[in-house]
C-alpha cells in the first residue's frame, strides 16, 4: 500500500514579515561565525534549518544575500561562504 504524501508548498514571493525574520536569522548566523561558535557550513545549516520555508529559493536567496551583506567586515568568512554557496 502506497501512502499519500502532500506536495511541499514553496513561497514564490516574500512579504515584509518574511524578510524581517530572514534578516534576524542571518544576523544570528553571522554572529555565530564572527564569534567563532560555528564555522560557515555550520552557521549556514543552522540558518536553513530555522527558515520557515527552507526549500523555497526566494527564502534561500534572501538569507544568503543578507548573510553575505552582514559578513562585510569578515572577508575570510565571506569568501568561504560564497565558495560554499557556489559548491552547494
PyMOL commands that place a pseudoatom at each C-alpha (Angstrom):
pseudoatom trace, name=CA, resn=UNK, resi=1, chain=A, elem=C, hetatm=0, pos=[0.000, 0.000, 0.000]
pseudoatom trace, name=CA, resn=UNK, resi=2, chain=A, elem=C, hetatm=0, pos=[1.395, 3.392, -1.002]
pseudoatom trace, name=CA, resn=UNK, resi=3, chain=A, elem=C, hetatm=0, pos=[0.974, 6.225, 1.446]
pseudoatom trace, name=CA, resn=UNK, resi=4, chain=A, elem=C, hetatm=0, pos=[-0.334, 9.521, 0.062]
pseudoatom trace, name=CA, resn=UNK, resi=5, chain=A, elem=C, hetatm=0, pos=[2.116, 12.376, 0.523]
pseudoatom trace, name=CA, resn=UNK, resi=6, chain=A, elem=C, hetatm=0, pos=[1.089, 16.009, 0.212]
pseudoatom trace, name=CA, resn=UNK, resi=7, chain=A, elem=C, hetatm=0, pos=[3.362, 18.097, -2.022]
pseudoatom trace, name=CA, resn=UNK, resi=8, chain=A, elem=C, hetatm=0, pos=[5.594, 20.618, -0.310]
pseudoatom trace, name=CA, resn=UNK, resi=9, chain=A, elem=C, hetatm=0, pos=[4.442, 24.181, -0.756]
pseudoatom trace, name=CA, resn=UNK, resi=10, chain=A, elem=C, hetatm=0, pos=[7.051, 26.770, -1.591]
pseudoatom trace, name=CA, resn=UNK, resi=11, chain=A, elem=C, hetatm=0, pos=[6.670, 30.524, -1.364]
pseudoatom trace, name=CA, resn=UNK, resi=12, chain=A, elem=C, hetatm=0, pos=[7.283, 32.354, -4.599]
pseudoatom trace, name=CA, resn=UNK, resi=13, chain=A, elem=C, hetatm=0, pos=[7.239, 35.841, -3.088]
pseudoatom trace, name=CA, resn=UNK, resi=14, chain=A, elem=C, hetatm=0, pos=[8.383, 37.084, 0.292]
pseudoatom trace, name=CA, resn=UNK, resi=15, chain=A, elem=C, hetatm=0, pos=[6.491, 39.658, 2.320]
pseudoatom trace, name=CA, resn=UNK, resi=16, chain=A, elem=C, hetatm=0, pos=[7.934, 42.146, 4.821]
pseudoatom trace, name=CA, resn=UNK, resi=17, chain=A, elem=C, hetatm=0, pos=[7.433, 39.773, 7.773]
pseudoatom trace, name=CA, resn=UNK, resi=18, chain=A, elem=C, hetatm=0, pos=[9.364, 37.054, 5.921]
pseudoatom trace, name=CA, resn=UNK, resi=19, chain=A, elem=C, hetatm=0, pos=[12.231, 39.467, 5.218]
pseudoatom trace, name=CA, resn=UNK, resi=20, chain=A, elem=C, hetatm=0, pos=[12.425, 40.629, 8.844]
pseudoatom trace, name=CA, resn=UNK, resi=21, chain=A, elem=C, hetatm=0, pos=[12.549, 37.019, 10.038]
pseudoatom trace, name=CA, resn=UNK, resi=22, chain=A, elem=C, hetatm=0, pos=[15.176, 36.086, 7.465]
pseudoatom trace, name=CA, resn=UNK, resi=23, chain=A, elem=C, hetatm=0, pos=[17.268, 39.113, 8.429]
pseudoatom trace, name=CA, resn=UNK, resi=24, chain=A, elem=C, hetatm=0, pos=[17.170, 38.052, 12.103]
pseudoatom trace, name=CA, resn=UNK, resi=25, chain=A, elem=C, hetatm=0, pos=[18.251, 34.517, 11.190]
pseudoatom trace, name=CA, resn=UNK, resi=26, chain=A, elem=C, hetatm=0, pos=[21.085, 35.952, 9.065]
pseudoatom trace, name=CA, resn=UNK, resi=27, chain=A, elem=C, hetatm=0, pos=[22.113, 38.255, 11.909]
pseudoatom trace, name=CA, resn=UNK, resi=28, chain=A, elem=C, hetatm=0, pos=[22.284, 35.351, 14.380]
pseudoatom trace, name=CA, resn=UNK, resi=29, chain=A, elem=C, hetatm=0, pos=[24.141, 33.087, 11.924]
pseudoatom trace, name=CA, resn=UNK, resi=30, chain=A, elem=C, hetatm=0, pos=[26.754, 35.757, 11.200]
pseudoatom trace, name=CA, resn=UNK, resi=31, chain=A, elem=C, hetatm=0, pos=[27.161, 36.379, 14.929]
pseudoatom trace, name=CA, resn=UNK, resi=32, chain=A, elem=C, hetatm=0, pos=[27.878, 32.650, 15.379]
pseudoatom trace, name=CA, resn=UNK, resi=33, chain=A, elem=C, hetatm=0, pos=[30.513, 32.855, 12.619]
pseudoatom trace, name=CA, resn=UNK, resi=34, chain=A, elem=C, hetatm=0, pos=[32.124, 36.059, 13.885]
pseudoatom trace, name=CA, resn=UNK, resi=35, chain=A, elem=C, hetatm=0, pos=[32.252, 34.813, 17.486]
pseudoatom trace, name=CA, resn=UNK, resi=36, chain=A, elem=C, hetatm=0, pos=[33.814, 31.501, 16.448]
pseudoatom trace, name=CA, resn=UNK, resi=37, chain=A, elem=C, hetatm=0, pos=[30.906, 29.432, 17.797]
pseudoatom trace, name=CA, resn=UNK, resi=38, chain=A, elem=C, hetatm=0, pos=[30.250, 27.961, 14.343]
pseudoatom trace, name=CA, resn=UNK, resi=39, chain=A, elem=C, hetatm=0, pos=[32.096, 27.749, 11.065]
pseudoatom trace, name=CA, resn=UNK, resi=40, chain=A, elem=C, hetatm=0, pos=[30.490, 28.878, 7.805]
pseudoatom trace, name=CA, resn=UNK, resi=41, chain=A, elem=C, hetatm=0, pos=[28.972, 25.482, 6.995]
pseudoatom trace, name=CA, resn=UNK, resi=42, chain=A, elem=C, hetatm=0, pos=[27.526, 25.010, 10.468]
pseudoatom trace, name=CA, resn=UNK, resi=43, chain=A, elem=C, hetatm=0, pos=[26.040, 28.504, 10.503]
pseudoatom trace, name=CA, resn=UNK, resi=44, chain=A, elem=C, hetatm=0, pos=[24.564, 28.010, 7.030]
pseudoatom trace, name=CA, resn=UNK, resi=45, chain=A, elem=C, hetatm=0, pos=[22.967, 24.707, 8.055]
pseudoatom trace, name=CA, resn=UNK, resi=46, chain=A, elem=C, hetatm=0, pos=[21.665, 26.296, 11.255]
pseudoatom trace, name=CA, resn=UNK, resi=47, chain=A, elem=C, hetatm=0, pos=[20.174, 29.215, 9.310]
pseudoatom trace, name=CA, resn=UNK, resi=48, chain=A, elem=C, hetatm=0, pos=[18.481, 26.994, 6.710]
pseudoatom trace, name=CA, resn=UNK, resi=49, chain=A, elem=C, hetatm=0, pos=[17.022, 24.846, 9.492]
pseudoatom trace, name=CA, resn=UNK, resi=50, chain=A, elem=C, hetatm=0, pos=[15.448, 27.946, 11.043]
pseudoatom trace, name=CA, resn=UNK, resi=51, chain=A, elem=C, hetatm=0, pos=[13.804, 29.203, 7.842]
pseudoatom trace, name=CA, resn=UNK, resi=52, chain=A, elem=C, hetatm=0, pos=[10.034, 28.823, 7.798]
pseudoatom trace, name=CA, resn=UNK, resi=53, chain=A, elem=C, hetatm=0, pos=[10.303, 27.789, 4.136]
pseudoatom trace, name=CA, resn=UNK, resi=54, chain=A, elem=C, hetatm=0, pos=[13.732, 26.059, 3.970]
pseudoatom trace, name=CA, resn=UNK, resi=55, chain=A, elem=C, hetatm=0, pos=[13.386, 24.783, 0.386]
pseudoatom trace, name=CA, resn=UNK, resi=56, chain=A, elem=C, hetatm=0, pos=[11.991, 27.931, -1.190]
pseudoatom trace, name=CA, resn=UNK, resi=57, chain=A, elem=C, hetatm=0, pos=[14.536, 29.614, -3.398]
pseudoatom trace, name=CA, resn=UNK, resi=58, chain=A, elem=C, hetatm=0, pos=[13.314, 33.143, -2.594]
pseudoatom trace, name=CA, resn=UNK, resi=59, chain=A, elem=C, hetatm=0, pos=[13.918, 32.405, 1.103]
pseudoatom trace, name=CA, resn=UNK, resi=60, chain=A, elem=C, hetatm=0, pos=[17.344, 30.875, 0.496]
pseudoatom trace, name=CA, resn=UNK, resi=61, chain=A, elem=C, hetatm=0, pos=[18.379, 33.664, -1.845]
pseudoatom trace, name=CA, resn=UNK, resi=62, chain=A, elem=C, hetatm=0, pos=[17.302, 36.339, 0.634]
pseudoatom trace, name=CA, resn=UNK, resi=63, chain=A, elem=C, hetatm=0, pos=[19.015, 34.532, 3.520]
pseudoatom trace, name=CA, resn=UNK, resi=64, chain=A, elem=C, hetatm=0, pos=[22.309, 34.122, 1.693]
pseudoatom trace, name=CA, resn=UNK, resi=65, chain=A, elem=C, hetatm=0, pos=[22.287, 37.705, 0.427]
pseudoatom trace, name=CA, resn=UNK, resi=66, chain=A, elem=C, hetatm=0, pos=[21.674, 39.026, 3.934]
pseudoatom trace, name=CA, resn=UNK, resi=67, chain=A, elem=C, hetatm=0, pos=[24.405, 36.794, 5.378]
pseudoatom trace, name=CA, resn=UNK, resi=68, chain=A, elem=C, hetatm=0, pos=[26.918, 37.976, 2.749]
pseudoatom trace, name=CA, resn=UNK, resi=69, chain=A, elem=C, hetatm=0, pos=[25.935, 41.604, 3.407]
pseudoatom trace, name=CA, resn=UNK, resi=70, chain=A, elem=C, hetatm=0, pos=[26.363, 41.116, 7.168]
pseudoatom trace, name=CA, resn=UNK, resi=71, chain=A, elem=C, hetatm=0, pos=[29.786, 39.489, 6.688]
pseudoatom trace, name=CA, resn=UNK, resi=72, chain=A, elem=C, hetatm=0, pos=[31.078, 42.696, 5.080]
pseudoatom trace, name=CA, resn=UNK, resi=73, chain=A, elem=C, hetatm=0, pos=[33.944, 43.142, 7.572]
pseudoatom trace, name=CA, resn=UNK, resi=74, chain=A, elem=C, hetatm=0, pos=[34.870, 39.457, 7.827]
pseudoatom trace, name=CA, resn=UNK, resi=75, chain=A, elem=C, hetatm=0, pos=[36.429, 38.968, 4.400]
pseudoatom trace, name=CA, resn=UNK, resi=76, chain=A, elem=C, hetatm=0, pos=[37.795, 35.463, 5.069]
pseudoatom trace, name=CA, resn=UNK, resi=77, chain=A, elem=C, hetatm=0, pos=[34.404, 34.149, 6.199]
pseudoatom trace, name=CA, resn=UNK, resi=78, chain=A, elem=C, hetatm=0, pos=[32.670, 35.982, 3.354]
pseudoatom trace, name=CA, resn=UNK, resi=79, chain=A, elem=C, hetatm=0, pos=[34.953, 34.357, 0.767]
pseudoatom trace, name=CA, resn=UNK, resi=80, chain=A, elem=C, hetatm=0, pos=[34.482, 30.924, 2.376]
pseudoatom trace, name=CA, resn=UNK, resi=81, chain=A, elem=C, hetatm=0, pos=[30.709, 31.419, 2.500]
pseudoatom trace, name=CA, resn=UNK, resi=82, chain=A, elem=C, hetatm=0, pos=[30.460, 32.470, -1.146]
pseudoatom trace, name=CA, resn=UNK, resi=83, chain=A, elem=C, hetatm=0, pos=[32.590, 29.465, -2.173]
pseudoatom trace, name=CA, resn=UNK, resi=84, chain=A, elem=C, hetatm=0, pos=[30.375, 27.196, -0.066]
pseudoatom trace, name=CA, resn=UNK, resi=85, chain=A, elem=C, hetatm=0, pos=[27.210, 28.574, -1.708]
pseudoatom trace, name=CA, resn=UNK, resi=86, chain=A, elem=C, hetatm=0, pos=[28.672, 28.114, -5.203]
pseudoatom trace, name=CA, resn=UNK, resi=87, chain=A, elem=C, hetatm=0, pos=[29.545, 24.479, -4.469]
pseudoatom trace, name=CA, resn=UNK, resi=88, chain=A, elem=C, hetatm=0, pos=[26.134, 23.822, -2.912]
for i in range(1, 88): cmd.bond("trace and resi %d" % i, "trace and resi %d" % (i + 1))
show_as sticks, trace
zoom trace
